[in-house]
Amino acid sequence: MARRWAFIFFSSIEPNTYSNIHIDTFQKIAAQLSIIVEKGRLASELAEQNEAIARQNEELRNLDDLKNKFLGIAAHDLRNPLSNIQLAASMMKDPPAELSKEDSDFLVSDIDRQSQYMLTLIDDLLDVSQIESGYLELHLEWLRLETFLSEAVHRHTHEALLKKIQVLRKPFPEGAVCADPIRLRQVIDNLISNAVKYSPQGTTVIVWAEEIQGQWKICVQDEGPGIQPEDQELLFRYFGRLANKPTGGEKSTGLGLAISHRIVEAHGGQIGVESEFGHGSTFWFTLPADLLPCEKP
């Protein structure tokens, strides 16, 4: 911090105006004033430090409240699948006489589904912990958008076909972005998966990108029920529960979009949704078109 300096200036047009006693008095006054100035500086610094401590304490209280909320919701969300797994395992361990092979296969599938949901929830909670603690690291490299989005569409094709939904990539001009491929995959997978999850059978999900004013805008459009305006405000919050329900009984942790929001922001982009209730939704996010600090392709 810069040090403060002060001085007192006396002058006279008359020679020998000031004697030693005057000089001694002036020096004593200057010494007292310097002490006052220094005390003022210290008081100002102390006030600033107290304000900073108060802000940090408030942030810690908010984080603690968030942690307690997460623990409460996570415990609630984990209890159900654990109970189902325990029940299914118990029935398989000591099966009733009337348990058919079809019922047995269903129990095995249910254990798999419930376990997968629990793993997803735990992974999401770990991501939230990392993000909120400020430890979200990005390992940037350049990615060709055509390849990146084509692979994303391919990953979700089988999942969508089970619900008779098509996932298609619309052609767009060649381009590349500087991004963390693992984190960016997390974002696009979440958007496509949600589009399939909340869309009715026989509909289409379309994925594309377009360059607008020095940014790439990546879009995922569905033909689902759309989102109520009041629900749109909850979309990117942790555990934001919406009125819409998955059309195939799938589960949601309520964390995916909030995590995606923070990943996109860490890349210097934005994320949002355009939706009219009853007419589908288009989720989008932007990334800078400049490939720096990545090495250009």
PECORRA-V899296 format. One record per helix or strand. SS is the DSSP state (H for helix, E for strand). FROM is the first residue (numbers start at 1). LEN is the number of residues. Records with the same first field share a line. If there is no record, write none. Layout:
BEGIN
SS = FROM-LEN ; FROM-LEN
END
This chain:
BEGIN
H = 20-74 ; 101-32 ; 145-17 ; 181-17 ; 229-4 ; 256-11
E = 140-5 ; 166-4 ; 176-5 ; 204-9 ; 215-7 ; 271-5 ; 281-8
END
